[in-house]
Amino acid sequence: MSSSSDNQLGISNLNITVHVESLIKTIVRAFYPDECVCVIDVLLRDKFLRDDDMGPRLSIPVKQLRRTMEYLHREMLVKYELVDDLADGGAQQTKFWYVDYNHCVNVIRWRVFKLKQQSEKAELLARSS
């Protein structure tokens, strides 16, 4: 669709962002444990965060938070960028975590597609037996 047809439908970038955030929150609440829900909520609200900053906000030990973040990363719901703290006098690289909306929506679409495929396959097997 072109941007002129988007405007005719009443869709704006802000509106799309609200809907994408709502989709992500709904999926995470439906299929993931509570600690994942809390982490995603914080990331959606604050956009980019270090795990060191998230731990105190969520009252979760940093070790457990890192384990949760790695799980969400394997599930392809969050991404991170390594930022070199050495230039600022730090001792190492730091991970800044974020939710890539486009990637996350594509992952959800792919999983719905795979679920539909499995459902159709199971239905065909049930009908044939």
N, C-alpha and C positions, 0 to 999 in steps of 0.2 A: 504494500500500500504506500502511496505517496504521502508526504506530510500534509498536503492539502486535504486529502480524503480522511486522514487521521483527525484533523481539526474539525471536519464536518461531523465526525462521529463523537466529538466531545472528548477525545483522548489527548492527553498532554503527557509530557515526560514525567511530570510530578504524579499524575494519576497512575501511570504505568508503574512507577516505583512503588506506590502504595499497594497496588495489586500484587506485585511481585513479592514484596515483603510479607503480605498477608498469605500468599501461597506457601512461601518458605516456612513461615510460622506454623501454618496448618499441617504441613507435611511432617515437620519435626515433632510437633505435639502428638501426631497420630502414630508415628513409627519409631520414635527414639526415646531413650530414658530421660528422666527429669533433668539431670545435670547437663545433657545436651541441649535441652530446651532453654535452660538458663543462659548457657554460653551463647547460643544463637541469638537470643533476645538482646544480650549485651552488645554483640557484634553488629546487629542490625541498627541498634540505637546509636552506637558510637563510631561505627564504620571501620576504623583501624585501631587495633589495640595490641600491646605486648602482653604475653602471658603473665609477666610479672605484675602488670597493672590490673589484669582481670582477677587474679587470685583474691586479693583483698576485697574487691568489689562484690565478689560472689561468696566470700567466706569459704572458699574451697582451698585446700592445700595445693601448692604449686605443682607438686608431683602428680596429683590426681587430675588437676586441670590440664597439664601437658598430655597426660594419657587420653583425656577426653578430646583434646584438640587433635591429636594424632588420629584418633578414631574417626572424628568428623572429616579429617583430611583424607583418610582412606576411603570414606564414604563419598568423597568428592563434593562435600557441601561447603567446605572452607578452603581457603588458600592462604599462603603466607609469602612474604617477601623478606629476604635477609637484608638487614641494614647494617653497615659496617660502623660499629661504635668506636673503632680504633681512632678514627679521625677526630672524634669528640672527646678523646681521653679515656674511652671505655676499654675493656679488656677483651672483648669478643664481638662476634656478630650477634645481632638480636633479631628474632623473628617477630614481624608484625603481621598479625592475623586479620583476615577480612573475608567477607562473603562476596564472591563475584556473582552478581545477579544473573547475568547472561549464562554463565557456565552452570550455575545451580539450576536454573529453569531447564536447560538442555538435559541435565542429568535426570531431573524429575520426569521430563517427557520420555527419555529413553527407558527409564524404569517402568513407566506406565505402559509403554509399548511392549516391553519384555513380559510384563505381567499379563497383558492382553494375549500375547502369543501363547504363554503357558496355559492360560485359561481356555483358549480355543483348542489347543492340543489335547488338554484333559477332557474337554467336551467331546472331541472326535473319538478319543479312546473309549469314553463311556458309551457313546452311541454304537460303536462297533462291537462292543462286547455284550 
